[in-house]
Amino acid sequence: MDRDFFRDKLAEIVRVKNKTLEEVYHDQGVSFEAIYQEYSSYGEQLRKFVTDTSVLVNRALQDGKKVPSKRIQPELVKDHFPPNYQKIWSRYYEMVGDGNTAPLLDGRGVAAGLTG
C-alpha cells in the first residue's frame, strides 16, 4: 500500500462525505485521522498477502509449475442464464475449449462468431 496515495484518496473521500453529512443530514461528520489510522493498520496487516500476481504467475510458469486457471463449465450455464446466453456461451466454450487459449476478438472486443 502506498501510504501517501491512500492518505490523499481518503482525505478527498472524507471531505466529500463530511460535506454531505453536514449539509444534508446536519451531522458533524467523521474524523479523517481516526479512519486513516485504523485502515492504515489494516493495510500493514494485509501487506504480506498482496503481490503482483502477474509476476508470481509468470515465475511459476517459467519454473515449469502448474498454474490453475478458472473457467465456467457450460453445463452450469443453463441453470443461471436465459437460453440466448446459453447459446452464446456454448459457442464461446467451443472456441476456447479447456480455457488454455483465448478467442480472437474483433475490433469491438467481441469474440468472433458470437454476434450472429
C-alpha positions in Angstrom: 0.0 0.0 0.0 1.3 3.4 -0.9 0.5 5.4 2.2 0.7 8.8 0.5 -1.7 7.7 -2.2 -4.1 6.2 0.4 -3.9 9.3 2.5 -4.7 11.6 -0.4 -7.6 9.5 -1.6 -9.1 9.0 1.8 -8.8 12.8 2.5 -10.8 13.6 -0.6 -13.4 10.9 0.2 -13.8 12.1 3.8 -14.1 15.7 2.7 -16.9 14.9 0.3 -18.7 12.6 2.7 -18.4 15.0 5.6 -19.9 17.8 3.4 -22.9 15.5 2.7 -23.2 14.5 6.3 -23.1 18.2 7.5 -25.3 19.8 4.8 -27.8 17.1 4.1 -28.1 15.2 7.4 -26.9 18.0 9.8 -24.4 15.7 11.3 -20.9 16.5 12.4 -19.1 14.1 10.0 -16.3 11.7 10.7 -12.7 12.1 11.7 -10.2 11.7 8.9 -7.3 10.9 11.3 -9.2 8.1 13.1 -10.2 6.5 9.9 -6.7 6.9 8.4 -5.0 5.3 11.5 -7.5 2.4 11.6 -7.3 1.5 7.9 -3.6 2.1 7.6 -3.1 -0.6 10.3 -5.3 -3.0 8.2 -3.1 -2.3 5.2 0.0 -3.2 7.2 -1.5 -6.4 8.3 -2.5 -7.4 4.8 0.7 -6.3 3.1 2.3 -9.8 3.3 -0.7 -11.2 1.4 -0.6 -8.7 -1.5 1.7 -9.1 -4.5 1.8 -8.5 -8.3 0.2 -11.7 -9.4 1.3 -11.4 -13.0 4.9 -11.7 -11.8 4.0 -14.6 -9.5 2.2 -16.5 -12.2 5.0 -15.8 -14.8 7.7 -17.1 -12.4 5.7 -20.2 -11.7 5.2 -20.9 -15.4 9.0 -20.3 -16.1 9.8 -22.8 -13.4 7.6 -25.4 -15.1 4.9 -25.3 -12.3 1.3 -25.9 -13.0 -0.9 -22.7 -12.6 -4.6 -23.3 -12.1 -7.0 -21.2 -14.2 -10.7 -20.6 -13.7 -13.3 -21.3 -16.2 -17.1 -21.8 -16.3 -18.4 -25.2 -17.3 -21.1 -24.9 -20.0 -23.4 -27.4 -18.1 -23.6 -24.9 -15.3 -24.6 -22.0 -17.6 -28.1 -23.5 -18.3 -29.1 -23.1 -14.7 -28.1 -19.4 -14.4 -28.7 -17.7 -17.8 -31.6 -17.4 -20.3 -31.5 -19.5 -23.5 -30.0 -16.8 -25.7 -27.0 -16.5 -23.4 -26.7 -20.3 -23.2 -26.3 -20.4 -27.0 -23.6 -17.7 -26.9 -21.8 -19.4 -24.0 -21.8 -22.8 -25.7 -20.3 -21.3 -28.8 -17.7 -19.5 -26.8 -16.8 -22.7 -24.9 -16.3 -24.5 -28.2 -13.8 -21.8 -29.2 -11.8 -21.7 -26.0 -12.0 -25.4 -25.0 -10.4 -26.0 -21.7 -9.6 -22.4 -21.0 -6.0 -22.5 -22.1 -6.5 -20.4 -25.2 -8.3 -17.1 -25.8 -10.7 -16.5 -28.6 -9.9 -14.0 -31.3 -11.7 -10.7 -30.7 -13.0 -8.3 -33.3 -12.3 -4.6 -33.1 -15.1 -4.1 -30.7 -13.8 -6.6 -28.2 -16.4 -9.2 -29.1 -15.4 -12.8 -29.6 -15.5 -13.6 -33.3 -18.6 -15.6 -34.3 -20.6 -14.8 -31.2 -22.7 -12.0 -32.5 -24.9 -13.8 -35.0 
